[in-house]
Amino acid sequence: MLSALKGNLATAPILVLVVYVSSGWETIEETLNLGAAGSLAKPFDLDELLSHAQRALTATDRPRAE
């Protein structure tokens, strides 16, 4: 699903944070390589989620060409 989202010009700019219960490093690395803005292991608290979201938004916050 992530590769389809990122492969479509209309939806590619959407930021995706992947939340998982338990996964191996290979799976996490694969989702990041497919374009996920980050990953977060459950259980997590609100501050951790907000921190990940802020980093993702900051990383994509670039000046736009006029």
PDB file with one MODEL, atoms N, CA, C and O in Angstrom:
MODEL        1
ATOM      1  N   MET A   1       0.821  -1.175   0.000  1.00  0.00           N
ATOM      2  CA  MET A   1       0.000   0.000   0.000  1.00  0.00           C
ATOM      3  C   MET A   1       0.878   1.257   0.000  1.00  0.00           C
ATOM      4  O   MET A   1       0.569   2.221  -0.700  1.00  0.00           O
ATOM      5  N   LEU A   2       1.951   1.257   0.763  1.00  0.00           N
ATOM      6  CA  LEU A   2       2.838   2.415   0.830  1.00  0.00           C
ATOM      7  C   LEU A   2       3.489   2.678  -0.524  1.00  0.00           C
ATOM      8  O   LEU A   2       3.598   3.830  -0.943  1.00  0.00           O
ATOM      9  N   SER A   3       3.919   1.633  -1.204  1.00  0.00           N
ATOM     10  CA  SER A   3       4.555   1.829  -2.509  1.00  0.00           C
ATOM     11  C   SER A   3       3.553   2.392  -3.517  1.00  0.00           C
ATOM     12  O   SER A   3       3.936   3.190  -4.374  1.00  0.00           O
ATOM     13  N   ALA A   4       2.293   2.001  -3.437  1.00  0.00           N
ATOM     14  CA  ALA A   4       1.265   2.549  -4.330  1.00  0.00           C
ATOM     15  C   ALA A   4       1.030   4.024  -4.025  1.00  0.00           C
ATOM     16  O   ALA A   4       0.900   4.834  -4.943  1.00  0.00           O
ATOM     17  N   LEU A   5       0.976   4.372  -2.761  1.00  0.00           N
ATOM     18  CA  LEU A   5       0.783   5.764  -2.345  1.00  0.00           C
ATOM     19  C   LEU A   5       1.935   6.633  -2.825  1.00  0.00           C
ATOM     20  O   LEU A   5       1.712   7.708  -3.383  1.00  0.00           O
ATOM     21  N   LYS A   6       3.145   6.183  -2.615  1.00  0.00           N
ATOM     22  CA  LYS A   6       4.329   6.955  -2.981  1.00  0.00           C
ATOM     23  C   LYS A   6       4.580   6.941  -4.485  1.00  0.00           C
ATOM     24  O   LYS A   6       5.269   7.822  -4.999  1.00  0.00           O
ATOM     25  N   GLY A   7       4.036   5.962  -5.196  1.00  0.00           N
ATOM     26  CA  GLY A   7       4.221   5.870  -6.626  1.00  0.00           C
ATOM     27  C   GLY A   7       3.244   6.712  -7.436  1.00  0.00           C
ATOM     28  O   GLY A   7       3.376   6.812  -8.656  1.00  0.00           O
ATOM     29  N   ASN A   8       2.279   7.310  -6.778  1.00  0.00           N
ATOM     30  CA  ASN A   8       1.274   8.137  -7.436  1.00  0.00           C
ATOM     31  C   ASN A   8       1.626   9.605  -7.206  1.00  0.00           C
ATOM     32  O   ASN A   8       1.761  10.035  -6.061  1.00  0.00           O
ATOM     33  N   LEU A   9       1.775  10.380  -8.288  1.00  0.00           N
ATOM     34  CA  LEU A   9       2.164  11.790  -8.159  1.00  0.00           C
ATOM     35  C   LEU A   9       1.200  12.593  -7.291  1.00  0.00           C
ATOM     36  O   LEU A   9       1.617  13.525  -6.603  1.00  0.00           O
ATOM     37  N   ALA A  10      -0.065  12.247  -7.317  1.00  0.00           N
ATOM     38  CA  ALA A  10      -1.060  12.982  -6.540  1.00  0.00           C
ATOM     39  C   ALA A  10      -0.953  12.711  -5.045  1.00  0.00           C
ATOM     40  O   ALA A  10      -1.258  13.587  -4.236  1.00  0.00           O
ATOM     41  N   THR A  11      -0.525  11.515  -4.669  1.00  0.00           N
ATOM     42  CA  THR A  11      -0.479  11.155  -3.251  1.00  0.00           C
ATOM     43  C   THR A  11       0.945  11.044  -2.693  1.00  0.00           C
ATOM     44  O   THR A  11       1.117  10.891  -1.484  1.00  0.00           O
ATOM     45  N   ALA A  12       1.949  11.116  -3.541  1.00  0.00           N
ATOM     46  CA  ALA A  12       3.340  10.962  -3.096  1.00  0.00           C
ATOM     47  C   ALA A  12       3.757  11.948  -1.996  1.00  0.00           C
ATOM     48  O   ALA A  12       4.530  11.569  -1.117  1.00  0.00           O
ATOM     49  N   PRO A  13       3.271  13.205  -2.013  1.00  0.00           N
ATOM     50  CA  PRO A  13       3.691  14.143  -0.955  1.00  0.00           C
ATOM     51  C   PRO A  13       3.117  13.856   0.438  1.00  0.00           C
ATOM     52  O   PRO A  13       3.551  14.464   1.417  1.00  0.00           O
ATOM     53  N   ILE A  14       2.160  12.951   0.538  1.00  0.00           N
ATOM     54  CA  ILE A  14       1.552  12.644   1.844  1.00  0.00           C
ATOM     55  C   ILE A  14       2.594  12.002   2.753  1.00  0.00           C
ATOM     56  O   ILE A  14       3.253  11.035   2.372  1.00  0.00           O
ATOM     57  N   LEU A  15       2.734  12.551   3.961  1.00  0.00           N
ATOM     58  CA  LEU A  15       3.668  11.988   4.940  1.00  0.00           C
ATOM     59  C   LEU A  15       3.050  10.770   5.603  1.00  0.00           C
ATOM     60  O   LEU A  15       1.883  10.791   5.995  1.00  0.00           O
ATOM     61  N   VAL A  16       3.836   9.708   5.728  1.00  0.00           N
ATOM     62  CA  VAL A  16       3.359   8.468   6.335  1.00  0.00           C
ATOM     63  C   VAL A  16       4.278   8.093   7.487  1.00  0.00           C
ATOM     64  O   VAL A  16       5.489   7.967   7.307  1.00  0.00           O
ATOM     65  N   LEU A  17       3.702   7.915   8.671  1.00  0.00           N
ATOM     66  CA  LEU A  17       4.411   7.366   9.820  1.00  0.00           C
ATOM     67  C   LEU A  17       3.884   5.955  10.014  1.00  0.00           C
ATOM     68  O   LEU A  17       2.678   5.757  10.158  1.00  0.00           O
ATOM     69  N   VAL A  18       4.768   4.980  10.018  1.00  0.00           N
ATOM     70  CA  VAL A  18       4.375   3.586  10.165  1.00  0.00           C
ATOM     71  C   VAL A  18       4.419   3.217  11.649  1.00  0.00           C
ATOM     72  O   VAL A  18       5.433   3.414  12.318  1.00  0.00           O
ATOM     73  N   VAL A  19       3.313   2.684  12.149  1.00  0.00           N
ATOM     74  CA  VAL A  19       3.220   2.236  13.538  1.00  0.00           C
ATOM     75  C   VAL A  19       3.146   0.718  13.515  1.00  0.00           C
ATOM     76  O   VAL A  19       2.339   0.139  12.788  1.00  0.00           O
ATOM     77  N   TYR A  20       3.983   0.082  14.307  1.00  0.00           N
ATOM     78  CA  TYR A  20       4.025  -1.374  14.309  1.00  0.00           C
ATOM     79  C   TYR A  20       4.078  -1.908  15.727  1.00  0.00           C
ATOM     80  O   TYR A  20       4.508  -1.221  16.654  1.00  0.00           O
ATOM     81  N   VAL A  21       3.632  -3.148  15.879  1.00  0.00           N
ATOM     82  CA  VAL A  21       3.651  -3.806  17.184  1.00  0.00           C
ATOM     83  C   VAL A  21       5.005  -4.435  17.408  1.00  0.00           C
ATOM     84  O   VAL A  21       5.645  -4.199  18.433  1.00  0.00           O
ATOM     85  N   SER A  22       5.435  -5.217  16.472  1.00  0.00           N
ATOM     86  CA  SER A  22       6.738  -5.849  16.579  1.00  0.00           C
ATOM     87  C   SER A  22       7.185  -6.200  15.181  1.00  0.00           C
ATOM     88  O   SER A  22       6.438  -6.797  14.407  1.00  0.00           O
ATOM     89  N   SER A  23       8.392  -5.832  14.868  1.00  0.00           N
ATOM     90  CA  SER A  23       8.868  -6.068  13.522  1.00  0.00           C
ATOM     91  C   SER A  23      10.378  -6.110  13.534  1.00  0.00           C
ATOM     92  O   SER A  23      11.028  -5.517  14.396  1.00  0.00           O
ATOM     93  N   GLY A  24      10.924  -6.816  12.569  1.00  0.00           N
ATOM     94  CA  GLY A  24      12.365  -6.879  12.448  1.00  0.00           C
ATOM     95  C   GLY A  24      12.900  -5.636  11.762  1.00  0.00           C
ATOM     96  O   GLY A  24      12.156  -4.912  11.099  1.00  0.00           O
ATOM     97  N   TRP A  25      14.180  -5.394  11.922  1.00  0.00           N
ATOM     98  CA  TRP A  25      14.811  -4.227  11.339  1.00  0.00           C
ATOM     99  C   TRP A  25      14.621  -4.202   9.819  1.00  0.00           C
ATOM    100  O   TRP A  25      14.478  -3.126   9.239  1.00  0.00           O
ATOM    101  N   GLU A  26      14.618  -5.363   9.171  1.00  0.00           N
ATOM    102  CA  GLU A  26      14.472  -5.411   7.723  1.00  0.00           C
ATOM    103  C   GLU A  26      13.140  -4.797   7.282  1.00  0.00           C
ATOM    104  O   GLU A  26      13.089  -4.067   6.292  1.00  0.00           O
ATOM    105  N   THR A  27      12.080  -5.089   8.006  1.00  0.00           N
ATOM    106  CA  THR A  27      10.765  -4.553   7.665  1.00  0.00           C
ATOM    107  C   THR A  27      10.724  -3.044   7.866  1.00  0.00           C
ATOM    108  O   THR A  27      10.176  -2.319   7.035  1.00  0.00           O
ATOM    109  N   ILE A  28      11.295  -2.575   8.950  1.00  0.00           N
ATOM    110  CA  ILE A  28      11.339  -1.137   9.223  1.00  0.00           C
ATOM    111  C   ILE A  28      12.155  -0.433   8.144  1.00  0.00           C
ATOM    112  O   ILE A  28      11.744   0.606   7.627  1.00  0.00           O
ATOM    113  N   GLU A  29      13.296  -0.993   7.813  1.00  0.00           N
ATOM    114  CA  GLU A  29      14.155  -0.408   6.783  1.00  0.00           C
ATOM    115  C   GLU A  29      13.430  -0.374   5.431  1.00  0.00           C
ATOM    116  O   GLU A  29      13.542   0.599   4.685  1.00  0.00           O
ATOM    117  N   GLU A  30      12.695  -1.433   5.127  1.00  0.00           N
ATOM    118  CA  GLU A  30      11.956  -1.492   3.869  1.00  0.00           C
ATOM    119  C   GLU A  30      10.904  -0.392   3.789  1.00  0.00           C
ATOM    120  O   GLU A  30      10.766   0.256   2.751  1.00  0.00           O
ATOM    121  N   THR A  31      10.157  -0.172   4.876  1.00  0.00           N
ATOM    122  CA  THR A  31       9.126   0.873   4.852  1.00  0.00           C
ATOM    123  C   THR A  31       9.759   2.252   4.711  1.00  0.00           C
ATOM    124  O   THR A  31       9.207   3.118   4.031  1.00  0.00           O
ATOM    125  N   LEU A  32      10.899   2.464   5.339  1.00  0.00           N
ATOM    126  CA  LEU A  32      11.580   3.750   5.192  1.00  0.00           C
ATOM    127  C   LEU A  32      12.091   3.925   3.765  1.00  0.00           C
ATOM    128  O   LEU A  32      12.010   5.019   3.207  1.00  0.00           O
ATOM    129  N   ASN A  33      12.613   2.861   3.177  1.00  0.00           N
ATOM    130  CA  ASN A  33      13.077   2.922   1.786  1.00  0.00           C
ATOM    131  C   ASN A  33      11.936   3.157   0.806  1.00  0.00           C
ATOM    132  O   ASN A  33      12.144   3.737  -0.260  1.00  0.00           O
ATOM    133  N   LEU A  34      10.729   2.711   1.157  1.00  0.00           N
ATOM    134  CA  LEU A  34       9.563   2.923   0.299  1.00  0.00           C
ATOM    135  C   LEU A  34       9.003   4.337   0.422  1.00  0.00           C
ATOM    136  O   LEU A  34       8.122   4.731  -0.342  1.00  0.00           O
ATOM    137  N   GLY A  35       9.522   5.100   1.390  1.00  0.00           N
ATOM    138  CA  GLY A  35       9.098   6.491   1.496  1.00  0.00           C
ATOM    139  C   GLY A  35       8.393   6.887   2.766  1.00  0.00           C
ATOM    140  O   GLY A  35       7.918   8.018   2.874  1.00  0.00           O
ATOM    141  N   ALA A  36       8.306   5.986   3.740  1.00  0.00           N
ATOM    142  CA  ALA A  36       7.695   6.371   5.012  1.00  0.00           C
ATOM    143  C   ALA A  36       8.549   7.459   5.666  1.00  0.00           C
ATOM    144  O   ALA A  36       9.777   7.420   5.596  1.00  0.00           O
ATOM    145  N   ALA A  37       7.893   8.422   6.294  1.00  0.00           N
ATOM    146  CA  ALA A  37       8.593   9.521   6.948  1.00  0.00           C
ATOM    147  C   ALA A  37       9.229   9.073   8.258  1.00  0.00           C
ATOM    148  O   ALA A  37      10.125   9.746   8.769  1.00  0.00           O
ATOM    149  N   GLY A  38       8.783   7.955   8.806  1.00  0.00           N
ATOM    150  CA  GLY A  38       9.330   7.441  10.050  1.00  0.00           C
ATOM    151  C   GLY A  38       8.562   6.221  10.504  1.00  0.00           C
ATOM    152  O   GLY A  38       7.573   5.825   9.888  1.00  0.00           O
ATOM    153  N   SER A  39       9.031   5.629  11.591  1.00  0.00           N
ATOM    154  CA  SER A  39       8.348   4.470  12.144  1.00  0.00           C
ATOM    155  C   SER A  39       8.310   4.602  13.651  1.00  0.00           C
ATOM    156  O   SER A  39       9.169   5.244  14.255  1.00  0.00           O
ATOM    157  N   LEU A  40       7.319   3.996  14.240  1.00  0.00           N
ATOM    158  CA  LEU A  40       7.070   4.137  15.665  1.00  0.00           C
ATOM    159  C   LEU A  40       6.591   2.801  16.209  1.00  0.00           C
ATOM    160  O   LEU A  40       5.657   2.204  15.673  1.00  0.00           O
ATOM    161  N   ALA A  41       7.232   2.331  17.278  1.00  0.00           N
ATOM    162  CA  ALA A  41       6.850   1.048  17.873  1.00  0.00           C
ATOM    163  C   ALA A  41       5.777   1.250  18.940  1.00  0.00           C
ATOM    164  O   ALA A  41       5.843   2.179  19.745  1.00  0.00           O
ATOM    165  N   LYS A  42       4.793   0.362  18.925  1.00  0.00           N
ATOM    166  CA  LYS A  42       3.763   0.365  19.967  1.00  0.00           C
ATOM    167  C   LYS A  42       4.287  -0.396  21.168  1.00  0.00           C
ATOM    168  O   LYS A  42       5.044  -1.347  20.979  1.00  0.00           O
ATOM    169  N   PRO A  43       3.941  -0.046  22.352  1.00  0.00           N
ATOM    170  CA  PRO A  43       3.147   1.121  22.731  1.00  0.00           C
ATOM    171  C   PRO A  43       4.010   2.391  22.694  1.00  0.00           C
ATOM    172  O   PRO A  43       5.220   2.332  22.913  1.00  0.00           O
ATOM    173  N   PHE A  44       3.395   3.501  22.424  1.00  0.00           N
ATOM    174  CA  PHE A  44       4.089   4.785  22.416  1.00  0.00           C
ATOM    175  C   PHE A  44       3.207   5.795  23.112  1.00  0.00           C
ATOM    176  O   PHE A  44       2.000   5.595  23.244  1.00  0.00           O
ATOM    177  N   ASP A  45       3.818   6.890  23.560  1.00  0.00           N
ATOM    178  CA  ASP A  45       3.016   7.920  24.205  1.00  0.00           C
ATOM    179  C   ASP A  45       2.827   9.092  23.245  1.00  0.00           C
ATOM    180  O   ASP A  45       3.486   9.159  22.207  1.00  0.00           O
ATOM    181  N   LEU A  46       1.956   9.987  23.577  1.00  0.00           N
ATOM    182  CA  LEU A  46       1.604  11.099  22.715  1.00  0.00           C
ATOM    183  C   LEU A  46       2.823  11.975  22.396  1.00  0.00           C
ATOM    184  O   LEU A  46       2.983  12.418  21.259  1.00  0.00           O
ATOM    185  N   ASP A  47       3.670  12.223  23.382  1.00  0.00           N
ATOM    186  CA  ASP A  47       4.858  13.051  23.144  1.00  0.00           C
ATOM    187  C   ASP A  47       5.768  12.428  22.096  1.00  0.00           C
ATOM    188  O   ASP A  47       6.334  13.136  21.264  1.00  0.00           O
ATOM    189  N   GLU A  48       5.913  11.111  22.131  1.00  0.00           N
ATOM    190  CA  GLU A  48       6.746  10.414  21.162  1.00  0.00           C
ATOM    191  C   GLU A  48       6.142  10.535  19.754  1.00  0.00           C
ATOM    192  O   GLU A  48       6.863  10.769  18.783  1.00  0.00           O
ATOM    193  N   LEU A  49       4.835  10.376  19.653  1.00  0.00           N
ATOM    194  CA  LEU A  49       4.154  10.508  18.371  1.00  0.00           C
ATOM    195  C   LEU A  49       4.315  11.925  17.830  1.00  0.00           C
ATOM    196  O   LEU A  49       4.625  12.110  16.653  1.00  0.00           O
ATOM    197  N   LEU A  50       4.107  12.916  18.676  1.00  0.00           N
ATOM    198  CA  LEU A  50       4.239  14.306  18.248  1.00  0.00           C
ATOM    199  C   LEU A  50       5.668  14.630  17.816  1.00  0.00           C
ATOM    200  O   LEU A  50       5.877  15.385  16.866  1.00  0.00           O
ATOM    201  N   SER A  51       6.635  14.068  18.505  1.00  0.00           N
ATOM    202  CA  SER A  51       8.035  14.280  18.155  1.00  0.00           C
ATOM    203  C   SER A  51       8.342  13.719  16.764  1.00  0.00           C
ATOM    204  O   SER A  51       8.998  14.375  15.956  1.00  0.00           O
ATOM    205  N   HIS A  52       7.867  12.509  16.493  1.00  0.00           N
ATOM    206  CA  HIS A  52       8.068  11.898  15.175  1.00  0.00           C
ATOM    207  C   HIS A  52       7.373  12.717  14.084  1.00  0.00           C
ATOM    208  O   HIS A  52       7.933  12.932  13.008  1.00  0.00           O
ATOM    209  N   ALA A  53       6.158  13.169  14.369  1.00  0.00           N
ATOM    210  CA  ALA A  53       5.412  13.954  13.393  1.00  0.00           C
ATOM    211  C   ALA A  53       6.110  15.286  13.117  1.00  0.00           C
ATOM    212  O   ALA A  53       6.192  15.717  11.967  1.00  0.00           O
ATOM    213  N   GLN A  54       6.608  15.931  14.157  1.00  0.00           N
ATOM    214  CA  GLN A  54       7.302  17.212  13.983  1.00  0.00           C
ATOM    215  C   GLN A  54       8.574  17.041  13.160  1.00  0.00           C
ATOM    216  O   GLN A  54       8.869  17.864  12.293  1.00  0.00           O
ATOM    217  N   ARG A  55       9.329  15.977  13.425  1.00  0.00           N
ATOM    218  CA  ARG A  55      10.547  15.716  12.640  1.00  0.00           C
ATOM    219  C   ARG A  55      10.213  15.492  11.172  1.00  0.00           C
ATOM    220  O   ARG A  55      10.911  15.992  10.290  1.00  0.00           O
ATOM    221  N   ALA A  56       9.152  14.746  10.909  1.00  0.00           N
ATOM    222  CA  ALA A  56       8.753  14.476   9.530  1.00  0.00           C
ATOM    223  C   ALA A  56       8.343  15.769   8.828  1.00  0.00           C
ATOM    224  O   ALA A  56       8.708  16.002   7.675  1.00  0.00           O
ATOM    225  N   LEU A  57       7.586  16.600   9.528  1.00  0.00           N
ATOM    226  CA  LEU A  57       7.154  17.865   8.938  1.00  0.00           C
ATOM    227  C   LEU A  57       8.323  18.808   8.729  1.00  0.00           C
ATOM    228  O   LEU A  57       8.381  19.497   7.710  1.00  0.00           O
ATOM    229  N   THR A  58       9.248  18.857   9.661  1.00  0.00           N
ATOM    230  CA  THR A  58      10.417  19.729   9.547  1.00  0.00           C
ATOM    231  C   THR A  58      11.307  19.285   8.396  1.00  0.00           C
ATOM    232  O   THR A  58      11.843  20.119   7.666  1.00  0.00           O
ATOM    233  N   ALA A  59      11.465  17.983   8.232  1.00  0.00           N
ATOM    234  CA  ALA A  59      12.310  17.446   7.176  1.00  0.00           C
ATOM    235  C   ALA A  59      11.760  17.786   5.791  1.00  0.00           C
ATOM    236  O   ALA A  59      12.524  17.881   4.831  1.00  0.00           O
ATOM    237  N   THR A  60      10.460  17.969   5.681  1.00  0.00           N
ATOM    238  CA  THR A  60       9.862  18.259   4.380  1.00  0.00           C
ATOM    239  C   THR A  60       9.548  19.733   4.213  1.00  0.00           C
ATOM    240  O   THR A  60       9.043  20.143   3.168  1.00  0.00           O
ATOM    241  N   ASP A  61       9.840  20.538   5.230  1.00  0.00           N
ATOM    242  CA  ASP A  61       9.534  21.976   5.186  1.00  0.00           C
ATOM    243  C   ASP A  61      10.656  22.712   4.460  1.00  0.00           C
ATOM    244  O   ASP A  61      11.639  23.140   5.064  1.00  0.00           O
ATOM    245  N   ARG A  62      10.480  22.844   3.152  1.00  0.00           N
ATOM    246  CA  ARG A  62      11.484  23.520   2.326  1.00  0.00           C
ATOM    247  C   ARG A  62      10.823  24.704   1.634  1.00  0.00           C
ATOM    248  O   ARG A  62       9.631  24.658   1.333  1.00  0.00           O
ATOM    249  N   PRO A  63      11.575  25.748   1.384  1.00  0.00           N
ATOM    250  CA  PRO A  63      10.984  26.878   0.653  1.00  0.00           C
ATOM    251  C   PRO A  63      10.496  26.437  -0.723  1.00  0.00           C
ATOM    252  O   PRO A  63      11.144  25.627  -1.387  1.00  0.00           O
ATOM    253  N   ARG A  64       9.380  26.956  -1.139  1.00  0.00           N
ATOM    254  CA  ARG A  64       8.817  26.615  -2.446  1.00  0.00           C
ATOM    255  C   ARG A  64       9.265  27.626  -3.484  1.00  0.00           C
ATOM    256  O   ARG A  64       9.377  28.819  -3.205  1.00  0.00           O
ATOM    257  N   ALA A  65       9.519  27.134  -4.677  1.00  0.00           N
ATOM    258  CA  ALA A  65       9.894  28.023  -5.780  1.00  0.00           C
ATOM    259  C   ALA A  65       8.683  28.820  -6.221  1.00  0.00           C
ATOM    260  O   ALA A  65       7.571  28.292  -6.259  1.00  0.00           O
ATOM    261  N   GLU A  66       8.880  30.054  -6.547  1.00  0.00           N
ATOM    262  CA  GLU A  66       7.789  30.935  -7.010  1.00  0.00           C
ATOM    263  C   GLU A  66       7.573  30.746  -8.484  1.00  0.00           C
ATOM    264  O   GLU A  66       6.703  31.391  -9.069  1.00  0.00           O
TER     265      GLU A  66
ENDMDL
END
